[in-house]
Amino acid sequence: MSMTHRTTLKQIADAAGVTAATVSMALRNSPRISLAMRERLQTLAAQMNYHPDPLIAALAGRRSGRRRGEEIGTIAWVTAYPERQGWYCTTFSPGAYAGARARAAQQGYRVEHFWLREPGMTARRLSEILHSRGIRGVCVAPLPEGFGHMRLRWEWFSCAAVGYSMVRPSLHRACPHQFQGMLHTLKTLRKRGYRRIGVALEKRVSRIVVHNWLAAILVFRQMHGAASIRHFTYPTPDRAEMERWIGQNRPDAMVVPDVALLGWARDAGRKIAPEGIGLATLERYSGYAGLDQRPEVVGASAIDLVIGQIQRNETGIPADPKVVMVEGVWVDGPSVRLK
């Protein structure tokens, strides 16, 4: 069996005219090495196809007395919102990140955030930084609309995405089971006695979830008749439009995905459960009943996909992308009657 050639620190050092210790510190972003030299050596390491194997490093660490719980390696959590922490202001991503970090820690890895829109950052530059640091795993966080294509050097990494917002390339991904979640929400409302259910869907959000929510609505309508459910889609949230629609259709329960719409639906219905209109959410909001899409479990599942590929030495865009779907659970609250 032929052995794959691995570039060594000494080879990089010889090519750069520095010591192997300097290369090692540069690849670890040590402040003892100037920024210009770090960038030069990191770029050279990427060009020479250098990356340490975290599994070999872990074995060496155990042989030298590495304590249980110390890290094997790092997995990159890549975001691309216009602001560095913009992703953290969403309802889903913080939970997914927390779940990813917890699962990675269980397996001996650390999750580190990388912002693709860092000033001066490009997909190529980020790829070189990750590669030179020996980071083999990449988890693409939910992306803002209009940013569904990412040109990393995928052949260098074991990778997966969270959700459907990463359109190209098609990676393995972990997602909420949106079809199951919406259908479960509608069935729960019907069991609680609601017979005229309304659903508000923003067109942008419907696209992000690849219309799985709409598909569940249509199946529910086929099961229980046209009068059992009505939905309206809108390009942007509009309070007047919401109040007009509720006034015309007079639903006894509403399913809404956005916290602002919850207040509008409540105001339009005047009274809420148990005497008035029932209000169910598609995210976790304090004081409301609805669906928990379990973002922590989704994030953990994405990390499982990445680590599995690392352990099998699989890199690049998969020939047969897999989707792991996590079922949502209903959470009771005062906005929906119990019976």
Buried (B, 14 or more C-beta within 10 A) or exposed (E): EEEEEEBEBEBBBEBBEBEBEBBBBBBEEEEEBEEEBBBBBBBBBBBBEBBBBBBEBBEEBEEEEBEEEEBBBBBBBBBBBEEEEBBBEBBBBBBBBBBBBBBBBEBBBEBBBBBBBEEEEEBEBBBBBBBBBBBBBBBBBBBBEEBBEBEBBBEBBBBBBBBBBBEEBEBBBBBBBBBBBBBBBBBBBBEBEBBBBBBBBBEEBBEBBBBBBBBBBEBBBEEBEEEBBBBBEBEEBEBEBBBEBBEEEEBBBBBBBBEEBBBBBBEBBEEBBEEBBBBBBBBBBEEBBBBBBBBBBBBBBBBBBBBBBBEEEEBBBBEEEEBBBBEBEBBEBEBBBEE
